[in-house]
Amino acid sequence: MTSHGNVSDHLVQFDGLGGYSKNARLTHNIIWISMVWVIWKEENRRIFQHKDEHLQYLTEQVKFQSF
């Protein structure tokens, strides 16, 4: 279990989920980076534009970017 403030530990924890092949690690890293990016953009949208998106839309954004 990692703390919410340690981003590098989250990546290490997430990286080990799919096995140890190079392709599995790369795929998980892409998904993880996409999730972080979507959350970052949503946080900025809420703070600076006073708008928010539904969770389903954010999930679709992660899927689209990961593809």
Rosetta blueprint (number, residue, H / E / L):
1 M L
2 T L
3 S L
4 H L
5 G L
6 N L
7 V H
8 S H
9 D H
10 H H
11 L H
12 V H
13 Q H
14 F H
15 D H
16 G H
17 L H
18 G H
19 G L
20 Y L
21 S L
22 K H
23 N H
24 A H
25 R H
26 L H
27 T H
28 H H
29 N H
30 I H
31 I H
32 W H
33 I H
34 S H
35 M H
36 V H
37 W H
38 V H
39 I H
40 W H
41 K H
42 E H
43 E H
44 N H
45 R H
46 R H
47 I H
48 F H
49 Q H
50 H L
51 K L
52 D L
53 E L
54 H L
55 L H
56 Q H
57 Y H
58 L H
59 T H
60 E H
61 Q H
62 V H
63 K H
64 F H
65 Q H
66 S H
67 F L
